[in-house]
Structures are given as C-alpha cells and as structure tokens.
Amino acid sequence: MCSRARSATTCSPRSSTPPARQSASRPWSTPSRTGRQNAAAVAVDAAGRITIAFNALDEYESGVFARNFTADLRPTGEQYRLTGRVHGTQAMREAAGTRRLAVAPDGTLLCAWKGDAGFGDSSSVNITMHSPTPIDLGARTAGVTPAMEPSRLISDAVLGDGLVVAAADAPEPHIPPTFDKRDIDDAEREVLTTRSGIGFTGVVNTGWTPPDPHMAVGPDHIVAMTNGEISFFTKDGTRTFQDEIEDSFGFWGSVGATGFVFDPEVIYDTTSGRFFAMAAEAFAPGSRSYCLVAVSDDSDPNGTWYKYRFDTTGTSGDLFDSPNIGVTDNALVITGDGFGLGARYPVYIYDKAPLLVGSPPTITNVFELSTSTQSAGYPRVTTGTGDTVYLVEHREASNNNTAVRVLAFSDILGSPTVDSFNLTVPSYGAPEDPPQLGTSSRPNTFDARFWSVDQGPDGHIWATHHVNPSRVVARWYEIAPNGWPNSGNNPTLVQSGDIDLGPDIRTFFSSINASDDGSVAICYSRSSPSEFLSMGSAFRAPCDPAGLFSQDFIHKSANAGYTAGRWGDYSAVEFDATDPSVYWGHHEWAEGGSWRTWIQSVETHDPCLAADLNGDGAVNTVDVLEFLNAWNAQDCVGDWNRDGAVNTLDVLAFLNDWSSCRT
C-alpha cells in the first residue's frame, strides 16, 4: 500500500495435545535446509508447548520459519513458514534483546519481523498472527503510525489444509508508491553518444519508490515523468526544466494538488501538436481523489501549460490508481482503478478542444467498465477511428489463460457504448518475480496486466504485457480490429511473440510503440541469476518474419543487486516525431542501490549494418546481388528508403549506402 504500516496475517492453529510438563533437552537441526539460520526465538504457551522460530538463509528459499515441539522437545510437525508473504525479503531482527516471538493467553502465536509484506514497502515492520481459530480481520482496525496514511487490510483467503492467510499472493492491485526522503539522490547526470544513438540521465531518485518512468517525444523536446518529478529535455540531453509533481509547490500546485501525487503519464498528441501530462492524486483532505491533467500550449513544453484537477471521488473514493491517458482526434480519455471504493474501473471522457485553450471541457462522460481484472491497456494516441477507441485486458488465472479481452468504446462524446470480445491468443500465466544477480530480492511484477498498448497508422493494435510463472518474459501482440464492432467482423490476432533472449534471461515491465512505416519498438527491463537488472529494447522492422523482433540492445545496467523490492512499474518507448527511423526509450536502472532512469535513442537504420544484407560481416558485391534479388521480387527489403514503394529511388539509396560502407 502507500505507507509503512503494520500488517496482519492469520494462520492455522498450532497442533498437538499438551503433554505433562517436564524438563528435557534434545539436539535439533534443520536437515532439509542447506543454508544458514539465525535470529532464533522461542515462545512457550500456557500448556508448555514450544515454538522455535528462525530466519532461514537458504540460497533458493529464505524467510521466517518455525517448528512446534512438545514440552519434552519432541517435534509435532514439519517446519513451516511463519509469514504469509513469500516474495521479497522477510526476517526477524538478529541478536535482539527485544521480544520477537510470543504466545497470547488464547493460544495465538505472534511474530514480529521486518521486510516485504506485499504492501509496497520492502522495509516495513510487520506482525504475523497464528491463531487457533480464524480471525475476522475485517472487524479490526489497522495500527497507524502518526502522519501516515492508513493501510487497508486485505481480505482473507483459505488455502489447503485449512490454512487461513491474508491474500498477499493472490492477484493484487497495483500498489501506489512509497516515499522516503532519505532516498533522495542528486547524482551527476550523464550524456553518452554511441553508434546506435544518444543516451542520457532522465531522473535520479526522488525519494519515491518505484519511479514509474514515462515519456513523450515531440518534434524538438522530450518530456519525462516519474513519481516525484517532471522534466523537459532537448534531444541532445540538455535538461531545460525540472519540478516536483506533488504538493502546493509542485507542477500542479496552482490547481490545489496535495502531497500524494503518483503514477504519472505523458503523451505527445500528433493531431494537436501538444503534450498532455497526467497523474493521480490520492488521500486528499476529505478522503477525496483527483486526476491531474496538464496541456502544453504548443509543441515546446517550455512555456504555458493549462492545468486541471478533475475530481474522481465519486467513482474511486480516496484512491484513483494506475490511470491511463489517451487522446483521439476529438477527445481526452482517462481510465484507471477506483480502488478507494473496491474493484471498480471508471472511465472519464472529455472533449479535447476546450482543453487546448485552457477552458473547462464542455462534455464530460463518466461511466464504469464491468471488469474483474482492472488496468486495461489503452493506446496513447488514436487517429482516424472517429469516436471509437480500443482497450486490451488480460485474464487473471494463474496459468493457461488462452484469451485476452478486447474492448471498444464507441460514440465516446455522445452516448458511450461498450463492446467486448474474447480474442484467442497463445497460452499465458501470471508472471514470475524475476531473479537478479547479487541478491535474493526479486522485483514484484504483480500480474499479467497490459502495461502498454499502441495503435499503428493502419489501425492495428500493438499490446505488451509480461507473462508466465516459470520464467517471466515480455509478450506482445498485433491485433487487427477489422472495423469491429460496427463492421460485422471480429478482431483477429495477426501475430504475437515473446521477447525471449535466452534460457535464463527475464524480460518484464515492457512498453510498445508502432511507427508510421510499420516498424515496432519495445522497451523493457531484463535480468537473470547472472545479470543485474538493466534497461533494454528491441526493434522489429516491417520485413522481419512474423513473431520476431530481430534486434535487441542493453542500454544501461545496474552495478549491484537492487533490494528495494519495487521496480518499474512503467516504461515508455516512442518513435521520434520527426524521424521514424529513430525511437526513444525510458526505463529504470540503478547505481549503488539507488534508482535512476535513462533515456536512450536508437537509430534503427544504421547504413553499414543494413548494407551487409547476408550478414557475413562484409559489405561487398554479394550484398548488391542480395538487394537486387529482393528489389526485383518487390520484397520489402527492396524498399530501402522506406517510402512504402519499391522503385528506382531505392536502388539509388542502397548504392549510396553500399558505396560508403564497402569493405
């Protein structure tokens, strides 16, 4: 959740009938464990039953474990995990004179520990309760530290053998970020130029975790956003503006923003030539929530912005979470999770024209989408489809999902209607939390939601999410809407694939963008047991075989294991507004355990690499023959200048590159 608050977990009773008390000593070890144990703690109940708890430090499994004994030290069962949470790090304090394990008069075993309880804070203080009978947590009030927002207790779930635990490992909502001013960093910025493009520091640690990096690329400028910051850059890496996004002193201070502003997104609207920035505001005075929006007055962000604070309390309570923003020719569309009122998914639609001149919208349509999974991906810019927009939503089953849900909103500025279609896709499951070099800590990937969706100039939908419990990978789809829902034809899957870079490599928290010439780029995080977390990207040319991204890159890598627990969650990739052969990516990396973001351009048409058509490492006459064969067959490889036509101009363009790169 949003604060460092206590969490509670209820578990099944400790078993066995109490024997007569007697004094005894027996050696005991943990034969099933190959790693170290420490921080042993002992508790004895009124009947003389003994519980010994300890931190397990195995290579492949760690956490707080316990085993129960009779009064004469005979084990009454196998050792078991004390905490309901298995992801991240959980541990009791070592060598402490303080009490970490206790038994209440009613037989409830209580354990105090620190670490990741699944609420977004990897260093929270937590109490786990093992009770003889299930406890109704809904009737309890969570302990709240002064000056902190309250933590919401999550519902109970009954597992096998009657075990009752808080559902921290069930599909869970996107968790708002946490803030710790001790994490604020002021590292020196970098600008690096390589053969593939220019890269530079975006944002350094603002104190908010995770950063949720997002980005939009205009003709001459880039706007980058994270939790805690908005910055403007020229394309040579020069930062021209920087501001916080929260509070009265920040970017939205003039419209009344308060201290909890998060989950920012920004887009460049090619139809109006404006930047649109957005963020959620939660837990505002009066238990209210808002969606904050700002619109630049032209394509240069270094000027006037028209700012708005739209009230979302009626459909979201005090928490409007994980919002998505997109524009059509005529409308601004915002969707998100209304978690302040439960599992709700509100949709807000405003006419765009008034927002471009600083006036309030004259049309506001608000409705709720019936959904069980939340967080449907939505294209950032939709053109040429009138007032119909498409969204894509995943399925929640832990494994063997064989469909995604395609949604269509029609007549969005009139009387909106919603249609849905279950599209069959290759099987997928809930994502693994990925391993990394240097630590057993794993970033939380949440679920298989669509983190990014784009719509190409041909109307096809490109969508990406991360999937699969055994080895998480970024999955992508190309979907043809086929004029649905008004044409009588249903959407079809054109192609799909995984960013699978090797048997141990994980790819996750991905974003996707399609260019006007049919090229597609994906930006993602990657890691493996032998790799630190890093930022990568991949590129697909129009001529690549179906299901394949032919080029991949590593742009920036962490220099140590990252233990904050949260990573991502967002990323951004976008083709340059003035040069479709260049795309830009924005994602997280880390240095010394402190997060950074990196902005990287990639030149997709390196003439010398491209002219080596047969891939033998030499640009020579053989490549000319390869090109002429493709050109004569009207293959898209023959469209060397990427103007959509294979003709004499392509021969001239190829020979120009070939002659300058000939070896």
N, C-alpha and C positions, 0 to 999 in steps of 0.2 A: 504494500500500500504506500501511502505518502509520508509516513512518519516512522520514527524509531520508537515503536510502541511494543508493549508486551503482547505475546501471542499465547494461545492456549491450545493444547491438544489433548483429547481424551482417548484413552486406550483401554483394552480389555483388562479384567481383574487379574491380579497375580494369584496363581492357583496353589493348591495343596492344603490339606488339613493340618492344623497346627499340632506338632508333636509336643511331648513333655520337654521342658527346658532342661538342658544340660550343658556342661562346659566341654568343649572339644576343639581340636584344631586339626585341619586336614590340608594337605597341599592341594592347590587347584591352579590350573593353567588354562589357556585358550588354545587347544590343539588345532582348531580349524583356522587359526589366523597365523599368517607368516610375517606380518609386520610388527611394529611396536605398539604397546599400550601405555598410557599414562593417566594421571589425574584420577586415580582410583578413589571412590567414595563409597561409604557403607551406610545403610539405614536398616533399623530393626523395628518391626511393628510390635504391638502390644502382646501378640501371641508368640513372639520370639522368632518369627520368620525373618530371614536376612535377605537383603538385596545388595549386590555389589555392582556398581556402575563404573565405567571406564571409557576413556577415549581410545578408539581403535585407529591406528595409523597405517593400515594396510595400503599397498600401492594401488589396489583396484577398488577398495571399499574402505571408507573411513566414516567416522561419526561417533555418536554416543551410544554405547551398548550396555546391556545389563544382563545379569543372571540371578535367578532366585534360588535360595537354599533353605533347608530346614534348620532348626536351631543347632543340630549337630553337624552342620555344614555338608549335608547331602544335597546335591543339585536336584531341583524339582522340575527341570525342563532345560531346553537349549537356551543359549544366549539369544537376545533379541535386541532390535534397535529401539532405543527409547524415544526417538523423535519421529514424528510423522513425516517430516521432510527428508528426502534422500539426495536431492540435488544441492550443489554448493557445499559449504563447509559448516559443520556443527561440532562444537566442542565445549566441554566443561573447563572451567578455569583450572590451570595447573598449580600444584603446590600451594593451595589456598587454605588459610585458616578459617575462611568463611564456610558456611554450610551449603553444600550444593545438592544434597540428596536428603529427603525427609519423608516420613510417613505420618499422615494426618490421623486423628483418632478414628475416623470412619474407614481407615484402611487405604486411603488414596495415597499413592506414591507420587511425590513431586520432585522434579529435577530442574535445576536452574542451569542454563547454558547460554552460550553466545554463538552468533553466526547467522546463516541464511535460513530464515523460517518461511521463505516463499512470498514475502511481502515487499520485496524490492530493496531491502536494506541488508547487506551482507554482514553487518556487524551489530545487529540488534541484540538486545537482551531478551531471553525467552524463558517461559516456564512450561514444561510438559507435565500433564497430569495423567496418571494411570489409575483409573477408578474401578472399584468393584462393580459399579453399575454405570451405564451410560449417563453422561451429564448433558442437560439441555443448555447448550451454550447460548441459544437464542434468548434465554431469560436472564443472562448475565450481562454485566456492564464491563467493558474492557477498561483496564487501567490506562490512564492517560497522563503522560508527562506534561507539566505546565508548559504553556506556549507552543504546544504541538497539536496538530490536527488529530482527531480521534481515529483509531484504526477500526475498520469494520471486521467483525468476526464472521468468518466464512462458515457455510453450512457443513454439517456432519455428513460423513459417508460411511456406510458399513461395509467392511471388507470381509474376506474369507475368515472362517473360524470365529465369527462374532466380534472381530476387532473393530472398534469404533475410533476413527481418526478424523481430524479436520481435513477437508478435501483439498489440501495444498497441492497435490499432484494430479488432481482431476483437471480437465481443460479449464484454464483460468483466464480472467480478463487481462488485457494489457494493463500493467501496473504503472501509475504515474511515477515520475522520477522522485528521487530524494535530493535534499540539498545539505551540504556540509561546507561551511565557509573555509574550513581548514584545507579543503581540496583545491581551492582556487590557485591557479598557476599563472605565471607570467613569463613563460618560456620565450626565448628568442625565436622569431619567425624565420622560416627558410623559404627560399625560392630556388628551384632546381630546373635546369633545362637539359633535356636529353634528346636523343634522336627521335623518340616517339612523341615528344611534346613537352610542355612546361607543367611543373607541379609546384604547389606552394602550400604553406600552412594556412588552414582555414581558421579554426577556433581552437584555443587551448583551454584546458579545464576551467570551467566557470563555477565549479562547486556543485553543479547539478549532475546527477548520475542516473541513467545513462545520458549521453549527449543528444540522441535523436537527430543526427545531422540531416539537413535538407538543403536544396539548392535550386536556383533558377538561373538560366543563361539568356541574357539579352544580346542585342547587337554589339554592344561595346562593354558591358558590365556583367558581373556575376553577383547575385545576392545569395549569401549563405546564412543559414539559421541553425541554431542548436538550442537546447534548453539553456536559457540564461543569456543568449546573445543573438543579435542580428548584425551582420557586417556586409559592406559593399566592397567590391574589388574591381579594378580594371583587369584585363586579361593577361597582363604581364605580372600579376601577383601583387600589385600595389593596393593596399587597403586604403579606402577613401572615407570610410565611415564605420563606427562601431558603437553599439548601445546595448544595454540590457533590455530584455523583453518584458520583465516583470516590474511591478510596483509603480508608484506615482512618479518616480524619477526616470522610468524606462520609456521604451519606444511607444507604448500605449498609455503612458501616464496621463496624457491630455484628455483621454476619454474615461478615466477613472479606474484603470487596471489596478488590482491589488497584488499581493505578494506571491500567489501561486499560479503562475502562467507557464504553460508547458506544451509539449507535443506540437512544435511549430511546423508549418509547411509553407512553401513559397513556390509560385509558378510564374512563368512569363507567358502572357496571353498574346499570341501572334496576331490575333484578329484586331486587338485594340492597341497593341504596342505598349502595354502596361505590365508592371509587376503587381501581383496580388500576394500579400503575406497574410498568414493566419496563425492563430494559436488558441488553445483552450485556456480558460480561467476557471479554477475550481475553488470551493470552500470560501467564497467571498462572504462578507458580512451579510447576515440574514439567511445563511445557508443557501446562497444563490450560486449559479454558474453562468458563464458567458462564453461566447465565441468572439474573439477579437479579430478584426479584419482591417487591412490597410491596402490602399490602392495608390500606386505612384501616378503622378500627373503626366508622365511621358516615359520613354524607354530608358532614361537616365535616372537611376534611383536617388542620385544626389540632388534632391530637390524636394518639392512639396509632396506629401502623402496625405490622402484623405483617409481618416481613421474612423472605425465604427466599433461599437461594443453591443453585440446582439445578445439579448437575454435568452438563455436556454433552460432556465429553471423549470418552466412548465413541463418540459418533456424529459429533463435529465436530472432534476433535483439539484444537489450541490456538486455533482461531478459529471461534466460532459467530457468524455475521454476519447483519445485516439481518433481525432477528427481527420477527415479527408476533404480536400478542396479541389474543385474543378470548375471550369468555365465552358460555356457553349458560345455560339455566336451572340446570344442574347441574354444569357442567364449566368448567375453565380450559384453553384450547388455545393452545399456543405453537408456531410454526413458524419456520424460518429456514434459512440456508445453512450447511452444515457444511464450510466451505472449508478448515478445517485438515486434512481428510482427502480433499480433492478436491471434485468436483462432486456433492455429496450434499445431500439436503433432508430433515432429520429433523423429526419431529412429536412433540411432548410433550403428553400429556393428563393432567390431574389432576382429581380430584373437588373441587368447589368448597367444599362445606360446611365441611370442616376448616379451610380457609384463612381463612374468615371469623371464626374464633375463635382463630387463632394456633397451630393444631395442624398437624402434618405431614399431607400428603394420605395417605389410606388406599388410594387407587387411583392407580397411575401406569402409563400405557400409552405406550410409545415404539415408533415404527416409522419406516421411511424411505419417502419417496414417490419413486417412479421418475419422474424428470423430467430433461429436458435443458436447461431454461431457468431454473430456480430462481425464487425470490421470487414465489410465487403470492400474490395479494391475498386477505385474509381479513376478513370482517365483524367489527367490534369487539364487537357485542352481537347475539346471535341468540336469539330467544324464540319459543316456541310450535312449534318443529320437533322436539321431543324431543331425541334424541341424534344428529341429523343436521346437519352443517354443510357449507357450500359454499365453495369457493375458485375463483378465476379466474386463469388463467395465459396469458401471451402466447406468440407464436411468434417464433423468433429470426431468420428470414430477413430480409435487409436491405431487401427490398421485396416488395410484392404478397402479403403474408400475407392470407388470407381466412377465418381461423378463430381463435377463442380456445378454450382448453381449460377446460371447467367440470368441477370435481372435487367429489365428495360423499364425506364421511367419515360412516359410519353405525355405530351401536352403539359410540360412542366410549368409553364407560365399561365396556363388556363386552369383546367380541372385535371390534375395529375392522375394517371393510372399506372399500375404496376403489373408487369407480366414476369413470369419466371419460367425457366426451362432447365431441366437437369441434363447436362451435357456429359456423355460418357468420355472418360479420359483414362490413361494408364493408372493402375492402382497406386495409391499412396497412403501413408500413415502419418501419425503425429511425429514431429521431429525429435531427434536425439539432441540433448545438450552437448555441444561439441567439446572434445578434449583439446588440450593445448600443451605445448612444451613448457616445462618449468614449474607447473603447479597442478594439483588435482582439481582446482576450481574450474567449473565449467559455466560459460555464459548461459543464461536462461533464454531458450528460443520460443517459449510459450506454446504455440500451436502452429498449425499449417495455414494460418490466415494469409491472404494475399496482401503483401506489403506494398506492391506497386502494380499498376495497370496503366497501359497507354493505348491510344488508338492511332493507327497509321493513316496516312492520306487516302489509302484505299478503303478505309472503314474497318479494316481488320483490327481485332483486339489482341494486344500482347499483354500477357499477365505472368507474374512470377510469385512463387512462394517457396518456403523451404519445407522439406518433407522427409519422412522415413525414420523409424526409431533405431535401426541398426547403424546407419551412417548417414547423417543429415547432409542433403545436397540441395542446391537451388534448382527448382523445377520451373520450366517455362512452357507457355502455350501460345500458339497463334490460332485465333478463333475467328471464323467468318460469320458475322451476324446474318448475312443473306437477306437483309431487309426486314427481318423479324422485329416486332410482332405484327407488322402491317402487311407483309408480302404473302403470307400463307406458307412461307418456307421457314424451317427451323435453323438455328445456328448449327454450324458444323466445326469439328476440330480439323484444322488444316495440317498442323504438325505440333509436336512437342518434344521436349528433351530435357536432360539434366546437365548441369554444369559439373561434370564428373571428371576430376583432374587426376585421379589415381586412387588406388585401393584404400589408402589411409587418409586421404585429404577430404576435409569437410568444407562445404560452401553454404553460406547462410546469410540472412538479412540482406536480401537482394532487391535491386530496383531495375527497371527496364525502360527503354525508350526506342522508338522506331523513327527513322529519318524519312525524308521525302523520297529518297531514291530506293527505299526498301531495305536499307541496312538496319541492323538492330544491335544495340549495346546493352550489356548487363553489368552492373557494379555490385560487388558482394564482399563479405568477409570470408576469410579462409583460415583454416588451422588444421593441425594434425598432432598426434602424440609427439612428433619430432619437429613441429613447426610452431613458432609463436603466432599469435593472432596477427593477421595482416589484412590490408585492403587490396583487392584485386578487381579486374574487369575482364570481360570477354566481348568479342565482336563477331557478328555474323554478316557476311556480305550477301547480296542478293543471289549470287551464284553458288553459295555453299549448298551442299547436299541437305536434304530435309533432315531435321532433327539435330543439326550440328552447328556449333559456334566454333569457327576454325582457328581463332586467335585468342589467346589469353595472356594476361600480364599480372605481375605482382608490382604494386606501386609503392607501398610503404608497409614496413613490418615493425611490430613491437620488438623491444630488445630484452624482454623478460616476461615471465608468466604474469598474467593480469588477474588479480584476485578480487576485484570489486563486485563480481557476480553478475552485473548487468552490462550488456554490450549492445551497440546499435542504438535503438531498435531500427531506426530508419536509415536509409541511404538515398542517394539521388544519382541519376545519370541522365544526361541530356545532350543531344546533338547541338552543335553551335548554330545559333540563329542565322549566321551569315555564311557559314562554310559547312555543308553537310558531310564533308569528309573528316571532320573533327568532332569528337564527342568529349564531354567533360564528366568526371565522376567525383563524388563527395562521400567520404566514409570515415569511420573511426580507425585510429591506430593508437598506440600507447608508447610512452617512453618513461622508464623508471617507475612504472606502476601508475602513472597519471595519464589520463586520456588526452588525445589531440584529435583534430580532424585534418584531412588532407584533401586538397582539390587538385585534380590531375586532368590534363588534356591528353588525348590520344589521336595522333594522325593516322587514320586508317588506310591511307593510300600512300605508303612510302614507295616512291617510284622504283627504287633499286630492288627492294624486296619483291614488289609486284612484277617487275620485268623478268625476274627469274621464274618463269612460268612452270618449268619442270622441276623446280626445287632442288637442283643439283649443286647449288652454291655458286654458280657462274652465270653471268648474263652474256649469252653468245648467240650464234646463228640458230642453234636448236630452239631457242626461245622464240625467235622470229617465226619459225615454222609452226610452233605450237600456237602462237597467236593467230597466224593466218588461217590455220585449220578451224579455230574457234570462230573467227570472223566470217569465214566462208559459210560455216554452219549456222550463222546467226545466233550463236551461243552468247549468253550474256557476258561471258568473259571478253567477248569481242567489243562490248560497249565500254571502251577504255576511258572515255571522258565522262561516263555516267550521265549522259543526257537522255537516256531512255531509248536511243536509236542506235543500231549497228550500221555504220556507214563509213565513208572515206575519212571523215574527221577523226574517227577512232584509229585508223591506220596511221595518220599523221601524228596523233597524240602518242601512240605507242612507240613509234620510231623515234620520236623526240626523247622519250624517257630511256628507251633502249640505248640510244647512241650516247647519252650522258652517263650511263651506268655500265657500259660494256666492259667486260673484263678480258 
